[in-house]
Every structure is written in C-alpha cells, then in structure tokens.
Amino acid sequence: MARHPKHIRDYDGSLDKLAKDMANLSYDKQIYLLEKFQEETGIFSKKDSENGKRKLSSELTGAVSGLDDVINHFKNAWVYSRPYMKRGVKAVIRYDDIDTICVVLYRTILLTLSFFQCCKIEPTFKTLCI
C-alpha cells in the first residue's frame, strides 16, 4: 500500500462523503477526531524533522498548533449544543476505528498542501478554506 494513498481502503464513498460523514458526528466525537488527527500529524511532523524535511515539518507543526483554535471552537459548540441533544440517540458512523479517519484526514491535508506547492500557491488558512 502506498504511504500516502489517494483512496481510503475499506471506504467506498468519496472524500466529499467522508467530509459529510465526519461533519454529521456529534461535536464531542468531532473533538475526539480532531485531537487524534492533531496527535497523528504531530507524530508525522516529528518524523519529517528527524528525516531532514525541515520545511515540511514546520508546516505540519503549524497545522498542529492551528488545530488548537479549531478544537476550542468545537468544544464551545459542544457546550452550547449538548442541552439540545436528544437523550438516548446514538449516532453511528461506518468506521470501526476513528484513528483510521484521523490518518485519512492527515493524508487529505498532505495532498492539498502538495497541490498548493505544485501550483505555487501559498497555503494559508484562507486558501485552505476555499
């Protein structure tokens, strides 16, 4: 299997569907997902630094620290939405392993950064959101 595959093994949907599935999770699960993704990205950043890929490591470190604000906003959203959540309703996601989703999200960001690099676009938060 390729180190950075373009498709997700054992997932038959598109990346757009994956994004929708992830966005449909309750906020507490989105927080968990983002924190795991942040952790995985930090590990890759450290490995890249150890392998002499300083610029890549620096960008990933920036992404890791940028996720702090995102996670905090989701934590606030969870506080505000929790009283409105229906009791006893369990959301089900098709994946047995949320860690796999984190790795997929990491790889998607790497592909996006590679695309920006090929097109000579500066990867800012604004360009990543468009």
PyMOL commands that set and color helices and strands:
alter all, ss='L'
color gray80, all
select helices_A, chain A and resi 15-23+27-50+54-84+98-118+125-129
alter helices_A, ss='H'
color red, helices_A
deselect
rebuild
show_as cartoon
